[in-house]
Amino acid sequence: MIILGLDPGTNRIGYGLINQGGGKTIALDYGCMDFKSVKDNPLANLPLIQKAIAAILKKYRPDLVAIEKIFFFKNKKTVISVSQARGVILAAVMEQGFKVKEFTPLEVKQAVSGYGRADKKAVQKMVKIILGLEKEPKPDDAADALAVAICCANTRDYTLAEPHPARWG
């Protein structure tokens, strides 16, 4: 099963593509999509985010898409911007007919490291071990996206958001 994990943000979105099968889980690709060129206006990033997500879905055609939920932000302005980006990402994913699973950061950390309050370094170390990588994945957003994909792969109780049968277009 090929799973695309996404770590949403307004200026940067991490992605991690894994393949789970035959008793092992491997990384197929990972990285970040950067939208910092217009970071003074996060709304200007939304169409760029939609196009980038559509392109990555077209390129990889995953069986499942997993995305991190927004759990807690101290800064209200940040949570609104990230929520807008998440909405655009989810619309792009579902518009193309992909199934989506969402996870909280706590669920991701628990699934990957065994401890729901693990720090970033512990999660990165476990992602490296689980996927058999030579070094810890960088940048942090890509490592987080791989962790989301691993969490999804290890979650058998899939409660999927199904795309609407009468998709737009």
Backbone as CSV, one residue per row, in Angstrom:
resi,resn,N_x,N_y,N_z,CA_x,CA_y,CA_z,C_x,C_y,C_z
1,MET,0.845,-1.172,0.000,0.000,0.000,0.000,0.894,1.240,0.000
2,ILE,0.621,2.156,-0.896,1.375,3.411,-0.974,0.578,4.493,-0.253
3,ILE,1.241,5.148,0.697,0.592,6.175,1.517,1.376,7.472,1.401
4,LEU,0.652,8.550,1.144,1.239,9.888,1.118,0.892,10.581,2.425
5,GLY,1.903,10.928,3.204,1.707,11.682,4.434,1.961,13.152,4.176
6,LEU,1.138,14.009,4.765,1.270,15.456,4.583,1.312,16.163,5.928
7,ASP,2.258,17.093,6.047,2.387,17.950,7.225,2.073,19.368,6.761
8,PRO,0.842,19.849,7.010,0.414,21.123,6.434,1.014,22.348,7.112
9,GLY,1.184,23.378,6.317,1.629,24.680,6.794,1.250,25.724,5.760
10,THR,1.491,26.978,6.075,1.133,28.033,5.127,2.271,28.358,4.177
11,ASN,3.502,28.271,4.654,4.657,28.594,3.828,5.427,27.361,3.381
12,ARG,5.128,26.235,4.006,5.880,25.021,3.736,5.010,23.810,4.068
13,ILE,4.975,22.858,3.156,4.221,21.627,3.378,5.172,20.452,3.210
14,GLY,5.264,19.644,4.257,6.084,18.443,4.166,5.281,17.320,3.547
15,TYR,5.960,16.503,2.740,5.307,15.320,2.193,6.236,14.117,2.359
16,GLY,5.636,12.975,2.558,6.396,11.739,2.689,5.604,10.598,2.094
17,LEU,6.216,9.902,1.180,5.558,8.801,0.489,6.211,7.492,0.930
18,ILE,5.395,6.580,1.432,5.918,5.287,1.870,5.175,4.160,1.176
19,ASN,5.807,2.995,1.162,5.174,1.789,0.647,5.252,0.742,1.741
20,GLN,4.101,0.231,2.133,4.063,-0.820,3.144,3.538,-2.088,2.493
21,GLY,4.326,-3.125,2.595,3.922,-4.401,2.026,5.024,-5.423,2.209
22,GLY,4.660,-6.670,2.179,5.639,-7.729,2.329,6.364,-7.696,3.661
23,GLY,5.688,-7.191,4.686,6.272,-7.166,6.019,7.252,-6.042,6.282
24,LYS,7.347,-5.099,5.342,8.245,-3.971,5.600,7.653,-2.666,5.082
25,THR,8.193,-1.588,5.610,7.764,-0.247,5.220,8.995,0.504,4.740
26,ILE,8.921,1.064,3.525,10.058,1.804,2.977,9.625,3.187,2.509
27,ALA,10.567,4.110,2.524,10.320,5.457,2.007,10.528,5.445,0.499
28,LEU,9.564,5.988,-0.221,9.695,6.119,-1.667,10.215,7.503,-2.043
29,ASP,9.744,8.515,-1.319,10.174,9.891,-1.573,9.708,10.756,-0.411
30,TYR,10.403,11.847,-0.196,9.985,12.817,0.816,10.671,14.145,0.544
31,GLY,10.071,15.195,1.094,10.632,16.528,0.911,9.653,17.586,1.370
32,CYS,9.889,18.801,0.909,9.034,19.936,1.261,8.665,20.720,0.019
33,MET,7.470,21.230,0.046,7.025,22.182,-0.963,7.075,23.544,-0.282
34,ASP,7.869,24.435,-0.833,8.117,25.732,-0.215,7.298,26.826,-0.890
35,PHE,6.636,27.634,-0.089,5.817,28.736,-0.601,6.216,30.053,0.047
36,LYS,7.488,30.191,0.393,7.943,31.369,1.127,8.023,32.629,0.275
37,SER,7.929,32.491,-1.028,8.081,33.661,-1.888,7.002,34.708,-1.642
38,VAL,5.861,34.271,-1.137,4.782,35.223,-0.852,4.341,35.104,0.605
39,LYS,5.303,34.906,1.511,4.933,34.649,2.904,4.303,35.845,3.605
40,ASP,4.447,37.041,3.042,3.800,38.204,3.645,2.286,38.157,3.465
41,ASN,1.826,37.363,2.505,0.398,37.241,2.242,0.042,35.754,2.129
42,PRO,-0.244,35.099,3.269,-0.535,33.659,3.232,-1.682,33.275,2.295
43,LEU,-2.641,34.162,2.087,-3.747,33.846,1.179,-3.255,33.645,-0.250
44,ALA,-2.204,34.361,-0.622,-1.652,34.216,-1.970,-1.061,32.827,-2.184
45,ASN,-0.717,32.144,-1.103,-0.158,30.795,-1.209,-1.215,29.733,-1.512
46,LEU,-2.465,29.998,-1.197,-3.495,28.958,-1.296,-3.621,28.342,-2.690
47,PRO,-3.676,29.149,-3.774,-3.740,28.511,-5.096,-2.459,27.747,-5.443
48,LEU,-1.315,28.230,-4.944,-0.045,27.536,-5.176,-0.036,26.188,-4.458
49,ILE,-0.575,26.178,-3.243,-0.670,24.937,-2.470,-1.564,23.940,-3.197
50,GLN,-2.701,24.401,-3.680,-3.634,23.525,-4.391,-2.959,22.896,-5.608
51,LYS,-2.239,23.692,-6.386,-1.570,23.176,-7.588,-0.458,22.190,-7.229
52,ALA,0.296,22.494,-6.178,1.394,21.613,-5.763,0.862,20.261,-5.288
53,ILE,-0.217,20.288,-4.521,-0.817,19.038,-4.035,-1.376,18.236,-5.209
54,ALA,-2.059,18.902,-6.129,-2.598,18.216,-7.306,-1.472,17.552,-8.102
55,ALA,-0.344,18.234,-8.235,0.790,17.689,-8.990,1.395,16.465,-8.302
56,ILE,1.537,16.529,-6.994,2.132,15.400,-6.271,1.198,14.188,-6.291
57,LEU,-0.104,14.427,-6.236,-1.070,13.328,-6.325,-1.035,12.687,-7.709
58,LYS,-0.938,13.513,-8.723,-0.887,13.012,-10.100,0.390,12.196,-10.327
59,LYS,1.494,12.661,-9.762,2.783,11.987,-9.943,2.829,10.621,-9.254
60,TYR,2.324,10.535,-8.016,2.503,9.324,-7.212,1.284,8.410,-7.127
61,ARG,0.086,8.924,-7.312,-1.152,8.142,-7.243,-1.197,7.211,-6.024
62,PRO,-1.128,7.775,-4.803,-1.117,6.927,-3.603,-2.455,6.218,-3.387
63,ASP,-2.387,5.128,-2.633,-3.609,4.410,-2.266,-4.384,5.165,-1.195
64,LEU,-3.654,5.900,-0.375,-4.238,6.623,0.752,-3.449,7.898,0.993
65,VAL,-4.131,8.913,1.484,-3.472,10.160,1.884,-3.744,10.357,3.370
66,ALA,-2.688,10.643,4.116,-2.805,10.899,5.555,-2.321,12.315,5.823
67,ILE,-3.042,13.036,6.654,-2.697,14.424,6.939,-2.776,14.671,8.443
68,GLU,-1.887,15.517,8.909,-1.885,15.848,10.331,-2.992,16.855,10.629
69,LYS,-3.726,16.584,11.697,-4.767,17.505,12.163,-4.129,18.673,12.901
70,ILE,-4.844,19.765,12.937,-4.417,20.888,13.766,-4.899,20.584,15.170
71,PHE,-3.984,20.594,16.098,-4.318,20.194,17.455,-4.314,21.370,18.417
72,PHE,-3.258,22.148,18.391,-3.145,23.246,19.343,-2.153,24.277,18.822
73,PHE,-2.561,25.519,18.823,-1.684,26.629,18.475,-1.900,27.735,19.486
74,LYS,-0.821,28.315,19.957,-0.941,29.453,20.864,-1.336,30.705,20.093
75,ASN,-0.881,30.794,18.856,-1.098,31.972,18.038,-2.346,31.778,17.171
76,LYS,-3.387,32.572,17.429,-4.644,32.436,16.679,-4.453,32.723,15.195
77,LYS,-3.597,33.675,14.874,-3.345,34.021,13.478,-2.745,32.823,12.728
78,THR,-1.835,32.122,13.390,-1.199,30.955,12.781,-2.202,29.833,12.563
79,VAL,-3.031,29.554,13.544,-3.993,28.456,13.411,-4.980,28.736,12.281
80,ILE,-5.353,29.967,12.090,-6.268,30.310,10.995,-5.589,30.072,9.652
81,SER,-4.355,30.537,9.504,-3.621,30.354,8.245,-3.394,28.880,7.933
82,VAL,-2.987,28.104,8.929,-2.748,26.676,8.709,-4.068,25.963,8.401
83,SER,-5.141,26.376,9.042,-6.461,25.793,8.753,-6.874,26.059,7.313
84,GLN,-6.595,27.257,6.832,-6.915,27.574,5.438,-6.112,26.687,4.489
85,ALA,-4.831,26.517,4.779,-3.984,25.661,3.943,-4.478,24.215,3.979
86,ARG,-4.823,23.736,5.170,-5.351,22.379,5.316,-6.624,22.194,4.493
87,GLY,-7.493,23.190,4.532,-8.732,23.112,3.761,-8.473,22.987,2.274
88,VAL,-7.530,23.761,1.779,-7.172,23.697,0.361,-6.571,22.329,0.028
89,ILE,-5.708,21.833,0.910,-5.093,20.516,0.702,-6.170,19.434,0.661
90,LEU,-7.066,19.439,1.647,-8.121,18.423,1.700,-9.041,18.503,0.486
91,ALA,-9.370,19.707,0.053,-10.216,19.864,-1.134,-9.512,19.303,-2.372
92,ALA,-8.223,19.589,-2.513,-7.465,19.089,-3.669,-7.398,17.563,-3.664
93,VAL,-7.166,16.990,-2.495,-7.058,15.532,-2.369,-8.398,14.866,-2.689
94,MET,-9.452,15.348,-2.083,-10.754,14.711,-2.260,-11.352,14.987,-3.635
95,GLU,-11.039,16.141,-4.192,-11.534,16.467,-5.529,-10.988,15.483,-6.561
96,GLN,-9.785,14.991,-6.315,-9.181,14.023,-7.243,-9.563,12.578,-6.914
97,GLY,-10.403,12.400,-5.896,-10.925,11.068,-5.607,-10.113,10.217,-4.653
98,PHE,-9.169,10.818,-3.940,-8.348,10.053,-2.997,-9.017,9.971,-1.632
99,LYS,-8.762,8.885,-0.933,-9.270,8.706,0.423,-8.286,9.327,1.400
100,VAL,-8.834,9.910,2.473,-8.023,10.664,3.429,-8.224,10.126,4.839
101,LYS,-7.135,10.074,5.584,-7.178,9.755,7.010,-6.440,10.872,7.733
102,GLU,-7.014,11.354,8.839,-6.421,12.445,9.612,-5.951,11.929,10.969
103,PHE,-4.824,12.477,11.431,-4.256,12.093,12.718,-3.811,13.325,13.488
104,THR,-3.987,13.278,14.804,-3.470,14.357,15.651,-1.967,14.155,15.825
105,PRO,-1.234,15.219,16.156,0.198,15.064,16.438,0.458,14.025,17.535
106,LEU,-0.410,13.973,18.537,-0.272,12.998,19.619,-0.353,11.566,19.084
107,GLU,-1.310,11.310,18.205,-1.462,9.981,17.608,-0.236,9.600,16.782
108,VAL,0.280,10.569,16.033,1.454,10.317,15.190,2.660,9.964,16.058
109,LYS,2.913,10.775,17.073,4.057,10.530,17.962,3.922,9.184,18.669
110,GLN,2.720,8.866,19.118,2.471,7.591,19.795,2.748,6.420,18.857
111,ALA,2.266,6.513,17.630,2.425,5.420,16.669,3.876,5.218,16.248
112,VAL,4.624,6.301,16.152,5.996,6.221,15.649,7.007,5.954,16.757
113,SER,6.850,6.636,17.891,7.870,6.537,18.948,7.411,5.751,20.175
114,GLY,6.096,5.507,20.268,5.573,4.822,21.442,5.228,5.757,22.581
115,TYR,5.461,7.055,22.374,5.192,8.053,23.412,4.560,9.273,22.752
116,GLY,3.338,9.598,23.153,2.574,10.674,22.526,3.121,12.072,22.713
117,ARG,4.051,12.237,23.635,4.634,13.560,23.857,6.122,13.587,23.484
118,ALA,6.523,12.685,22.606,7.920,12.620,22.161,8.316,13.920,21.465
119,ASP,9.582,14.297,21.600,10.048,15.502,20.913,10.382,15.175,19.453
120,LYS,10.623,16.228,18.673,10.881,16.068,17.238,12.060,15.144,16.968
121,LYS,13.104,15.276,17.757,14.316,14.475,17.553,14.014,12.981,17.723
122,ALA,13.229,12.636,18.738,12.870,11.233,18.969,12.035,10.682,17.812
123,VAL,11.118,11.495,17.311,10.281,11.073,16.183,11.151,10.873,14.942
124,GLN,12.053,11.818,14.678,12.938,11.700,13.511,13.803,10.444,13.593
125,LYS,14.303,10.160,14.775,15.141,8.974,14.968,14.349,7.699,14.666
126,MET,13.111,7.637,15.157,12.286,6.455,14.919,11.866,6.338,13.454
127,VAL,11.605,7.461,12.797,11.283,7.432,11.363,12.458,6.819,10.603
128,LYS,13.659,7.246,10.932,14.884,6.706,10.311,14.972,5.193,10.510
129,ILE,14.742,4.744,11.731,14.836,3.314,12.050,13.741,2.518,11.341
130,ILE,12.502,2.977,11.441,11.364,2.258,10.853,11.524,2.103,9.345
131,LEU,11.993,3.170,8.685,12.102,3.154,7.224,13.461,2.657,6.731
132,GLY,14.382,2.381,7.653,15.705,1.894,7.263,16.525,2.915,6.497
133,LEU,16.351,4.190,6.845,17.096,5.254,6.169,18.511,5.349,6.734
134,GLU,19.441,5.833,5.929,20.825,5.999,6.383,20.965,7.122,7.393
135,LYS,20.154,8.174,7.217,20.195,9.297,8.154,18.782,9.808,8.392
136,GLU,18.645,10.626,9.418,17.331,11.175,9.744,16.863,12.086,8.612
137,PRO,15.597,11.953,8.226,15.091,12.772,7.123,15.051,14.251,7.494
138,LYS,15.429,15.073,6.563,15.405,16.526,6.731,14.663,17.111,5.552
139,PRO,14.056,18.254,5.664,13.850,19.047,6.867,12.791,18.431,7.783
140,ASP,12.557,19.097,8.908,11.606,18.605,9.912,10.229,18.312,9.326
141,ASP,9.777,19.164,8.412,8.439,18.993,7.831,8.334,17.681,7.056
142,ALA,9.402,17.304,6.363,9.408,16.041,5.622,9.399,14.861,6.587
143,ALA,10.186,14.958,7.658,10.204,13.897,8.675,8.831,13.748,9.316
144,ASP,8.182,14.874,9.594,6.836,14.833,10.172,5.840,14.180,9.214
145,ALA,5.960,14.485,7.926,5.060,13.896,6.930,5.271,12.386,6.827
146,LEU,6.527,11.948,6.870,6.805,10.507,6.877,6.206,9.854,8.119
147,ALA,6.310,10.537,9.257,5.732,10.017,10.503,4.215,9.879,10.381
148,VAL,3.567,10.837,9.743,2.113,10.772,9.531,1.777,9.557,8.660
149,ALA,2.561,9.338,7.611,2.329,8.189,6.730,2.541,6.869,7.479
150,ILE,3.586,6.803,8.307,3.847,5.596,9.107,2.691,5.342,10.072
151,CYS,2.218,6.396,10.709,1.080,6.282,11.628,-0.124,5.696,10.894
152,CYS,-0.379,6.193,9.714,-1.503,5.703,8.917,-1.308,4.233,8.553
153,ALA,-0.102,3.880,8.152,0.188,2.496,7.768,-0.014,1.535,8.929
154,ASN,0.220,2.016,10.135,0.102,1.168,11.322,-1.274,1.241,11.969
155,THR,-2.192,1.958,11.365,-3.545,2.098,11.884,-4.479,1.269,11.019
156,ARG,-4.968,0.207,11.565,-5.820,-0.697,10.793,-7.286,-0.283,10.800
157,ASP,-7.687,0.514,11.760,-9.074,0.961,11.851,-9.240,2.216,11.008
158,TYR,-9.253,2.050,9.702,-9.349,3.208,8.819,-10.766,3.778,8.829
159,THR,-10.877,4.991,9.291,-12.112,5.744,9.162,-11.795,6.807,8.127
160,LEU,-12.169,6.535,6.907,-11.726,7.369,5.803,-12.753,8.416,5.422
161,ALA,-12.237,9.568,5.080,-13.081,10.588,4.480,-13.175,10.238,3.001
162,GLU,-14.355,9.910,2.568,-14.558,9.504,1.178,-14.829,10.727,0.312
163,PRO,-14.259,10.756,-0.889,-14.581,11.851,-1.794,-16.043,11.778,-2.212
164,HIS,-16.627,12.914,-2.453,-18.020,12.981,-2.884,-18.138,12.354,-4.267
165,PRO,-19.166,11.512,-4.493,-19.289,10.837,-5.784,-19.454,11.796,-6.963
166,ALA,-20.085,12.924,-6.750,-20.259,13.906,-7.825,-19.202,14.992,-7.647
167,ARG,-17.954,14.629,-7.970,-16.853,15.574,-7.774,-17.052,16.818,-8.622
168,TRP,-16.384,17.877,-8.176,-16.470,19.133,-8.914,-15.846,18.974,-10.282
169,GLY,-16.251,19.828,-11.171,-15.576,19.841,-12.471,-16.488,19.480,-13.514
